[in-house]
């Protein structure tokens, strides 16, 4: 998958993940980073479970990347949550 494809999938997945997970909203750069790292995480998880991972700019890849990005955001927000 080319660099432009990773950027497109990352932006869409990052935006969807920040919309789905409650908390602070992300900017364009944060959405991109969350989406790309989420695509890597989601691709690894889906491949490990026997399903296909991220393969290009298509609906399946966006779903895989969004699942990975949501998992990433939940872990990061749980780790950085303030305890009162």
C-alpha positions in Angstrom: 0.0 0.0 0.0 1.4 3.4 -1.0 2.1 6.4 1.2 -1.0 8.3 -0.2 -3.2 5.3 0.6 -1.9 5.1 4.2 -2.6 8.8 4.6 -6.2 8.6 3.2 -7.0 5.5 5.3 -5.3 7.0 8.3 -7.2 10.3 8.1 -10.6 8.6 7.7 -10.0 6.0 10.4 -8.5 8.5 12.9 -11.5 10.8 12.4 -14.0 8.0 12.9 -12.1 6.7 16.0 -12.0 10.2 17.6 -15.7 10.5 16.9 -16.5 7.1 18.4 -14.4 7.3 21.6 -15.5 10.0 24.1 -12.8 12.5 25.1 -11.0 15.4 23.6 -11.3 15.8 19.9 -8.2 15.5 17.7 -6.9 17.8 15.1 -6.0 16.8 11.6 -2.4 15.7 12.6 -3.6 13.7 15.6 -6.3 12.0 13.6 -3.7 11.0 11.0 -1.3 9.6 13.5 -4.0 7.8 15.4 -5.4 6.4 12.1 -2.1 5.2 10.8 -1.0 3.6 14.0 -4.5 2.1 14.4 -4.2 0.7 10.9 -1.0 -1.1 11.9 -2.5 -2.3 15.1 -5.8 -3.4 13.5 -4.0 -5.1 10.6 -1.8 -7.0 13.0 -4.9 -8.1 15.1 -7.0 -9.0 12.1 -4.1 -11.0 10.5 -3.5 -12.8 13.8 -7.1 -13.8 14.0 -7.1 -15.1 10.4 -9.0 -12.2 8.8 -7.4 -10.0 6.2 -5.7 -6.8 7.3 -5.3 -3.4 5.6 -5.0 -3.9 1.8 -5.6 -0.6 0.2 -8.1 2.3 0.1 -11.4 0.3 0.5 -14.1 -0.1 3.1 -12.6 -3.2 4.7 -9.2 -1.4 5.3 -11.0 1.6 6.8 -13.0 -0.7 9.1 -9.8 -2.6 10.2 -7.9 0.7 10.7 -10.8 2.2 12.7 -11.1 -0.8 15.0 -7.3 -0.5 15.6 -7.5 3.2 16.2 -10.4 2.8 18.7 -8.5 0.2 20.6 -5.4 2.5 20.6 -7.5 5.5 21.9 -9.1 3.5 24.6 -5.7 2.2 25.8 -4.1 5.6 25.7 -7.0 7.4 27.4 -7.2 4.7 30.1 -3.4 5.0 30.7 -3.5 8.8 30.9 -6.8 9.3 32.8 -6.5 11.4 35.9 -7.4 9.6 39.1 -9.5 11.7 41.6 
